[in-house]
Amino acid sequence: MTLEKFPFHAGELEAQRRAEVGDVASWAGSFIRDHMPDQHRDFFAALPFLVVAGGDGERWPWVTIIEGPAGFVSSPDPHRLSVMAELQPQDPLAGAFLPGSAIGILGIELATRRRNRLNGLIRAVGDGFAIDVRQSFGNCPQYIHERAWRRIERGRVAKARISHRLDLDQQARIAAADTFFIGSGHSAGGDRSSDGYDASHRGGPRGFVRVADDGKRLRIPDYAGNKYFNTIGNLVGDPRVGLLFVDFETGGLLHIAGRARVDWAPKDSHDPNALRMIEVAVEKVIDRPAALALRWSEDRAELQPLKVIDKVAESDRITSFHLASPDGAALPPFEAGQHLPIELRVPGQPDLIRRTYSFSGSSRAGTYRLSVKREDRGIASTFLHSEVEIGDMIEARPPAGDFTLPGGQGAIVLVSAGVGATPMLSLLHTAAADQPGRCIWFIHGTRDGRSHTFGAEVDALIGKHANIKRKVFYSTPCKTDIPGIDFDATGRVAAEDLLALGAGADAHYMLCGPARFLADIRAGLETGGVSPSHIHFETFGPSA
């Protein structure tokens, strides 16, 4: 990979080193593309707004929202995004989108908690602008709070209020916020793809951002994320930062510019879940009441209570929770491969804990099964494993996600590692029931028999369906593990193993597991001639 196309700049690499997350650059490049996949293009084109980061006349980073009618965003080709809208004159980035200027874009769908990011360079087109994409990648839904949007008729735009500190009303809004957006930038010259601006989402429990020094300083907890450290990496080289707090009920925008300092080992953190703390010294505030025609609301009506009717330990760290309607009626259907957003009231936590877990059971069961791995620092997984018992209630939103079986008659190769087996099992049940003539491979990698989940269930399906085959890998089998029965091969799943199956040119490969596992498999499949459109993946955990 050339220096110009290397996905990370020196600040991001330094942040990754300080955070001790390993050699992220060795695998993350597989997820950071120089173009948008079709799924991202369709996603951006369906959005009513974009979160945008850029630089003003002094190249100070600001972040804002640009909105427009249906179709105001389009993608003529995978390397370009067109935006037919303009910013209001009071916006801090008004007039900043000149040809050749760098820009960062975050597309986020709050109702479904999907988000994708890109950065690139501006080119002028008609009544708006286009972006020549230099980097494009997805993000996990963690910390996104669901909200449904609506559009109102825009009234008279109120005059912006400008100051150099946060007043009491602004402090109160920040204290009540569970979401904000952050913009940062980096430029090393030389036309590198890692240069430019980045727009990012931050979420947490209400009040997770604290105001200090009478409105002159903000303290922002930094949680586990995708390990790229785009924002903090930018701040390592340039402490200037832009923040945006949205008043979702009134459409107001509160822009803040300041200088940031990263505390890598906070001793007086107000949030025990924070791995780091970003402290921002406020330098300028632009308060724009009712700046948007969009409004958002938390749709609590979608929440459905579910009763835990069984709790089953599947392995040394994975437990399944069987959920049913309290009145015994069949639950709403889901598509195999989808996930269920749930909300938990955890003692000691100031706000609801929101998580999404893949369905691991049959989509025809009329009940739901979620199989959850207990994480050492996981608030939700620890609570579920330790406190939730049969008879307890859990609140959930409707099933979501598009990691579902592709059409066609080509073979399906289901590939997973660890707890990544959960959506694969649901997919296997559906494929076995609905596509008996289609060749299905179930490939799974785990440590040993103690960590191997659902082995008997998979073998039972194979015994009933001649079109299903399996290959299970144990990286470090125990003395009691039986080759050929418990597992089929020693080592880790590699792309070469999948190519050796001879699944055919029309085969679709569905991958789920840790980010590095996915990156290695995907890169190996593409090198082996598999079309990127036939490689589908779902990741899990904070590094998603």
BELQUIBEL-V668606 format. One line per field, one symbol per residue. ss: DSSP state (@ for helix, = for strand, . for the rest). phi: phi as a letter, one per 40 degrees, with the letter a starting at -180 (. if undefined). psi: psi as a letter, one per 40 degrees, with the letter a starting at -180 (. if undefined). A space follows every 50 residues. Layout:
ss->???
phi->???
psi->???
This chain:
ss->.........@@@@@@@@@@.....@@@@....=....@@@@@@@@...== =====.....=======.....=====..====................. .========....============..============........=== =.........===....@@@@@@@@@..========.........===== ===.....====@@@.======.......@@@@@@@@..========... .============............=============.....====..@ @@.==========....========.............======...... ..=======........======.....@@@@@@@@@.....====...= ...........======@@@@@@@@@@@@@@@@@.....=======.... ....@@@@@@@@@@...=======........=...=.==....@@@@@. .......======.@@@@@@@@@@@@@....@@@=====.....
phi->.cccbccbcccccccccccfbgccccbcdcccbcaccdcccccdccccab cbbabccbgccbbabbbacdgcbabcacbabbbcabccdcccbdgcccdg ccabbbcbbccbgcabbababcbcafcaabbccbaaacbccdgcccacba bbccccccccbbabaccccccccccccbaabbbaaaabggfcccchbbbb cbaacdgccbcbffgbabbbcbccbcgcfccccccccaccabbbbbcccb gcbbcbbabbbcccaccbccbccccabbbbccbabbbbcfcbccbbaccc cccbcbbcbabbccacbbbcbcbacdcgcccdcbcdgcbbcbbbcbdgcc bccbabbccbbccbcgbbbbbbcccdbcccccccccbcbdhcbbcaccda hbcbcccgbcdbbcbabfccccccccccdccccbbccccbbbbabacacc ccbgdcccccccccbccbbbabbbcbcccccbcgbcababhbcbdccccc cgchcccbbbbaicdcdccccccccccchccdcbbbabbagccd
psi->hiddeheiidddddddddefeagdddddddehieihidddddddeeieii hhhaiadefhhiiahhiiiheehigdieeihhhgiiiideheeheegihe iiihhhhhgddefiiiiiiaiiihhbebiihhhdhhiiiiehehhhiiii hihhahhihihhaeihiddddddddeieiiihhiiiheiefideiaihhi ihiaihedhihiffeeiihhihihaeedfddddddddhehihihhhgdde eihhhhhahihhheghdfheheehdihhhhhhdihhhgifdieiiiihge dehhhihheihhhdaeehhhhhiihdeeihiiiihheiihhihhhhhehe iihhihhiheaieedeiihhhhhhidehdddddddddhiheiihiiiiii ifgihiaaeiihhhhihbeeeddddddddddddegeehhhhhhihidadd ehiedddddddddeheehiihhhhdgiidehhiecdidihaihiddddde dfeideihhhhhaidddddddddddddeehhdeehhihiiide.
